[in-house]
Amino acid sequence: METRYKKILIAIDNSAYSMKAAKAGFSLAHALKAAIGLLYVVDKAKEVVNADLGITPGQSQTVLLNEAEKTIEQYIRLYDGVEQVEKFAPEGIPGEEIVNISKEWGADLIVMGTHGRTALGRMLTGSVAEYVIHHASIPVMITPPGAE
């Protein structure tokens, strides 16, 4: 049975690790003539609220959402030869949102990077990539930190 990837979901953030994953994902999608979904999860855990500085939850959320939209647009400009890109910027827990959007959009493959933390680092902070690998119902392509 031949596997044909028609919809590739690329999960990004604003790190160098996701830049490598995006490059691999865009390249693969181009080669396979697959549709591309570009996903940046607005991580609610990164919301900064500071009453002393007058930063409200709403303002913090707006800043994070703007960062997500700006990052998505930068990636699209970087990989200029792309026909059409579906953009996703949900709020939530990154691993869960990646799995949810992959199902909702009907992705055939998820492409993402990893920070390459040690076992202790994963134990203390968790790993988005690890979560996605264990919970996704489709193949997941992980680009390691040193990959070019």
C-alpha positions as CSV (number, residue, x, y, z in Angstrom):
1,M,0.0,0.0,0.0
2,E,1.4,3.4,-1.0
3,T,1.5,6.2,1.5
4,R,0.6,9.5,0.0
5,Y,0.9,12.6,2.1
6,K,-1.6,15.2,0.8
7,K,-1.8,17.4,3.8
8,I,1.3,18.2,5.8
9,L,1.0,20.1,9.1
10,I,4.1,22.0,10.1
11,A,4.2,23.0,13.8
12,I,6.4,26.0,14.5
13,D,7.4,28.5,17.1
14,N,10.0,31.3,17.0
15,S,13.0,29.0,17.7
16,A,15.8,27.9,15.5
17,Y,14.6,24.3,16.0
18,S,11.3,25.0,14.3
19,M,13.1,26.8,11.5
20,K,14.8,23.6,10.6
21,A,11.5,21.7,10.8
22,A,9.7,24.2,8.6
23,K,12.5,24.0,6.0
24,A,12.1,20.2,5.9
25,G,8.3,20.3,5.9
26,F,8.1,22.9,3.2
27,S,10.6,21.0,1.1
28,L,8.7,17.7,1.5
29,A,5.4,19.3,0.8
30,H,6.8,20.9,-2.4
31,A,8.2,17.6,-3.6
32,L,5.0,15.8,-2.9
33,K,2.7,18.6,-4.1
34,A,1.0,18.4,-0.7
35,A,-1.1,21.1,1.0
36,I,0.7,22.8,3.9
37,G,-0.8,23.7,7.3
38,L,1.4,26.0,9.3
39,L,0.6,25.9,13.0
40,Y,1.9,28.2,15.8
41,V,0.3,27.4,19.2
42,V,-0.2,30.4,21.4
43,D,1.0,28.9,24.7
44,K,-1.2,30.1,27.5
45,A,1.5,29.2,30.0
46,K,3.6,32.0,28.5
47,E,1.1,34.7,29.3
48,V,2.6,37.4,31.4
49,V,0.4,39.4,33.7
50,N,1.9,42.1,35.8
51,A,-0.5,44.4,37.7
52,D,2.4,46.7,38.7
53,L,3.2,47.4,35.0
54,G,-0.5,47.5,34.0
55,I,-0.2,44.3,31.9
56,T,-3.6,42.6,31.8
57,P,-4.3,39.0,30.7
58,G,-6.0,40.5,27.6
59,Q,-3.0,42.6,26.6
60,S,-0.6,39.7,27.2
61,Q,-2.8,37.4,25.0
62,T,-2.8,40.0,22.3
63,V,1.0,40.2,22.3
64,L,1.3,36.4,22.1
65,L,-1.3,36.2,19.3
66,N,0.5,39.0,17.3
67,E,3.8,37.1,17.8
68,A,2.2,33.9,16.4
69,E,0.8,35.7,13.3
70,K,4.0,37.6,12.7
71,T,6.1,34.3,12.9
72,I,3.7,32.5,10.6
73,E,3.9,35.3,8.0
74,Q,7.7,35.3,8.3
75,Y,7.9,31.6,7.5
76,I,5.5,31.9,4.6
77,R,7.7,34.7,3.1
78,L,10.9,32.7,3.7
79,Y,9.5,29.8,1.7
80,D,8.2,31.9,-1.1
81,G,7.5,29.2,-3.7
82,V,4.5,27.8,-1.8
83,E,1.2,27.9,-3.4
84,Q,-1.2,28.1,-0.5
85,V,-0.7,27.7,3.2
86,E,-3.5,27.2,5.7
87,K,-2.6,29.1,8.9
88,F,-3.5,28.0,12.4
89,A,-2.8,30.0,15.7
90,P,-4.9,28.3,18.4
91,E,-4.5,29.1,22.1
92,G,-3.7,26.2,24.5
93,I,-1.2,23.6,25.4
94,P,1.1,23.1,22.4
95,G,1.1,19.3,22.3
96,E,-2.6,19.0,22.7
97,E,-3.3,21.7,20.1
98,I,-0.9,20.1,17.5
99,V,-2.8,16.8,17.8
100,N,-6.2,18.5,17.8
101,I,-5.5,20.6,14.7
102,S,-4.0,17.6,12.8
103,K,-7.3,15.8,13.3
104,E,-9.5,18.7,12.5
105,W,-7.6,19.7,9.4
106,G,-7.2,16.1,8.3
107,A,-3.4,16.1,8.1
108,D,-1.6,13.0,6.8
109,L,1.8,14.0,8.5
110,I,3.0,16.3,11.2
111,V,6.4,17.9,10.9
112,M,8.0,19.5,13.9
113,G,11.4,20.2,15.5
114,T,12.6,19.3,19.0
115,H,14.8,21.1,21.4
116,G,16.7,17.9,22.1
117,R,16.5,18.1,25.9
118,T,18.0,15.4,28.1
119,A,15.9,12.8,29.8
120,L,16.0,15.0,33.0
121,G,14.9,18.1,31.0
122,R,12.0,16.2,29.6
123,M,11.0,14.9,33.0
124,L,11.1,18.4,34.5
125,T,9.5,20.3,31.6
126,G,7.8,17.7,29.4
127,S,8.4,17.5,25.7
128,V,5.9,18.7,23.1
129,A,7.4,16.4,20.5
130,E,7.2,13.4,22.8
131,Y,3.5,14.2,23.6
132,V,2.7,14.5,19.9
133,I,4.4,11.3,19.0
134,H,2.5,9.4,21.6
135,H,-0.9,11.0,20.9
136,A,-1.1,11.6,17.2
137,S,-2.9,9.1,15.0
138,I,-0.8,9.9,12.0
139,P,3.0,9.8,11.3
140,V,5.1,12.5,13.0
141,M,8.4,13.6,11.4
142,I,10.8,15.1,14.0
143,T,13.8,17.1,12.9
144,P,16.6,16.8,15.5
145,P,18.3,20.0,16.8
146,G,21.5,19.4,14.8
147,A,19.7,18.6,11.5
148,E,20.2,20.9,8.5
